[in-house]
Amino acid sequence: MVELILRKDVPDLGRAGEMVQVRAGYARNYLIPQGIGLPATEGNRKSFEDERAQVEKAAERERDQAKSLSAELEGHSVTFSVRAGEEGQLFGSVTAADIAEKLGSDGFSVERRFVKLEDPIKELGVYDVSVQLHADVEVVLKVWVVAEK
């Protein structure tokens, strides 16, 4: 196990500024190269304390942006007009990438990885789809899947 100082929030691991224990391979191959974590040496601890205020401001700014986007998305719905069979089965499916793309065309900047869709939608209907904009900010959208005329 290796002790790291997190520079960014990591779901299921910790928040920016915390000291965490992770496996050496995870630290060496992912967290450190991505700039998400620093080895918890005495020098890094001191330099991070100086940088902490900036990191906290950046995290607060990201959270505020996510909250404002969630306020805009609140009550928004997207509609997909797709080809379907007699019993409501789609010829194809509606995926998280499709939802993110549709939101992008509606003027919302949402990445595919933020759309929490367990399995692709394969039937006509109305679905509640969660969009995780930030670790603390989540909004639920209505996704309408209707038959193409």
TAKA-V683620 format. One record per pair of residues at least 24 apart in sequence whose ideal C-beta (glycine too) atoms are under 6 Angstrom apart, sorted by the first residue. I is the first residue (numbers start at 1). J is the second residue. Records with the same first field share a line. If there is no record, write none. Layout:
I: J, J
This chain:
2: 27
3: 40
4: 37, 40
5: 38, 40, 48
6: 37
7: 36
8: 36
9: 135
11: 135
16: 55, 59
17: 52
63: 134
66: 133, 134, 137
67: 137
69: 133
70: 133, 137, 139
73: 139
74: 139
77: 142
78: 102, 143
79: 144
80: 145
81: 146, 148
82: 148
83: 148
84: 124, 147
88: 123, 124
90: 122
93: 120, 121, 122
94: 121, 145
95: 120
121: 145
